[in-house]
């Protein structure tokens, strides 16, 4: 994807997730390791995050590297867009009010995965594909571990989810 292109001219590659944010439609372009944003008023598309490289590099959204982003969810205020970065077995976020900037919540690299609950510094997922926002919590489809995990935002901990 270029910086700003008309929607019909935008090259898409394995679109895996959609989420309405502000006045646009955010989408995961997993094949190019980027997040895109379609302006619903004028039909223009811009790269929201990712420079096209496949890795787990945080920082300014234009310089960040993603690895097959898939599911999307935003917080109640619409200021943070969370995404599952499947190839790095990571959950990451785009802080929309700050530049925007990409940060990793849990995950360490392309070959760092497993099934470890607990504090986010040591927690591990394996090929997560989806996320959903609940007040104060983020639910994660941890695909290769056959689990739904719960991330409690304030506690900064992951655990296998239960409805109770």
C-alpha positions in Angstrom: 0.0 0.0 0.0 1.2 3.5 -0.7 0.8 6.4 1.7 -2.6 7.5 0.3 -4.4 5.9 -2.6 -8.0 5.7 -3.9 -9.7 2.6 -2.3 -10.3 0.7 -5.6 -6.6 1.2 -6.6 -5.3 0.0 -3.2 -3.5 -3.4 -3.5 -4.9 -5.8 -0.8 -3.1 -9.0 0.3 -4.9 -11.3 2.7 -7.3 -9.0 4.4 -7.9 -10.7 7.8 -9.6 -8.2 10.0 -11.9 -5.1 10.0 -12.8 -2.6 12.7 -14.6 0.8 12.5 -12.6 3.5 14.1 -13.3 7.2 14.2 -14.5 8.1 10.7 -12.8 5.1 9.0 -12.5 1.4 8.5 -9.2 -0.1 9.8 -8.2 -3.3 8.2 -5.4 -5.9 8.5 -3.4 -6.4 5.3 -1.7 -9.5 6.5 0.1 -10.2 3.2 2.0 -6.9 3.3 2.4 -6.9 7.1 0.5 -3.6 7.4 -2.7 -2.0 8.9 -4.7 0.2 6.5 -7.3 2.8 7.1 -10.1 3.5 4.6 -11.7 6.9 4.9 -15.4 6.2 4.6 -16.2 9.8 3.4 -13.7 10.2 0.5 -12.8 6.5 -0.2 -9.1 7.1 0.2 -6.8 4.5 1.9 -3.7 5.2 3.9 -1.2 3.0 5.7 -2.1 3.2 9.4 0.9 1.1 10.6 3.7 -1.0 9.2 6.5 -0.4 6.7 6.1 -3.8 5.0 8.9 -5.6 6.9 8.0 -8.8 8.8 9.1 -8.6 12.4 8.2 -7.2 15.8 9.5 -3.6 15.8 7.7 -0.9 17.8 7.8 2.8 17.4 6.3 5.4 15.0 3.6 3.6 13.0 5.3 4.3 9.6 8.5 2.7 10.8 7.0 -0.2 12.8 7.2 -3.8 11.5 4.3 -6.2 11.8 4.0 -9.9 11.1 0.7 -10.9 9.5 -1.7 -8.7 11.5 -5.1 -10.4 11.8 -7.9 -9.5 14.3 -8.7 -5.9 15.4 -10.5 -4.4 18.3 -10.4 -0.9 19.9 -10.9 0.3 23.4 -14.2 2.0 24.4 -12.8 5.5 23.6 -11.5 4.5 20.2 -8.0 5.8 21.1 -6.2 2.4 21.1 -6.5 -0.1 18.3 -5.4 -3.6 19.4 -4.4 -6.3 16.9 -3.3 -9.9 16.9 0.1 -10.1 15.1 -0.1 -13.8 14.3 3.3 -14.6 13.0 5.0 -13.1 16.1 2.4 -14.7 18.4 1.9 -11.2 19.8 -0.8 -8.8 20.8 0.1 -5.2 19.8 -1.5 -1.8 19.9 -1.6 1.3 17.8 -1.9 4.4 20.0 -3.9 6.6 17.7 -3.5 9.8 19.8 0.3 9.7 19.8 1.6 10.0 16.3 0.3 7.1 15.9 2.7 4.7 17.5 2.8 0.9 17.7 3.7 -0.9 20.9 3.8 -4.6 21.8 1.7 -5.7 24.7 2.7 -9.4 24.8 5.1 -11.3 22.5 8.8 -11.3 21.8 9.6 -12.4 18.2 9.0 -14.6 15.2 10.1 -17.7 17.0 9.1 -17.0 20.6 5.8 -18.7 21.3 4.1 -21.2 23.6 1.3 -21.3 26.2 2.3 -19.4 29.3 -0.3 -17.5 31.4 0.8 -14.8 33.8 2.5 -11.4 33.7 2.8 -10.0 30.2 6.6 -9.9 30.4 6.6 -13.7 30.4 3.3 -14.7 28.9 3.4 -16.5 25.5 0.8 -17.2 22.9 0.9 -19.2 19.7 -0.4 -17.9 16.4 -3.2 -15.6 17.8 -5.7 -14.6 15.2 -8.5 -12.6 16.9 -9.1 -10.0 19.6 -12.3 -8.6 21.2 -12.7 -5.7 23.6 -14.7 -6.0 26.8 -14.5 -3.2 29.4 -11.1 -3.3 30.9 -10.2 -6.6 29.2 -9.1 -7.9 25.9 -10.0 -11.4 24.8 -7.6 -13.2 22.5 -8.1 -16.2 20.2 -4.9 -18.1 20.8 -5.3 -20.4 17.8 -2.6 -23.0 18.0 -3.1 -23.3 21.8 -6.8 -23.9 21.3 -7.6 -21.3 23.9 -9.3 -18.0 24.5 -7.1 -15.9 26.7 -8.1 -12.8 28.8 -5.8 -9.9 29.2 -6.7 -7.7 32.1 -5.5 -4.2 31.2 -4.9 -2.8 34.7 -3.3 -6.0 36.1 -1.2 -6.5 33.0 -1.7 -10.3 33.2 -2.9 -13.0 30.8 -4.9 -16.0 31.8 -7.0 -18.7 30.1 -10.5 -17.1 29.9 -13.6 -18.3 31.6 -17.0 -16.5 31.7 -17.2 -16.6 35.5 
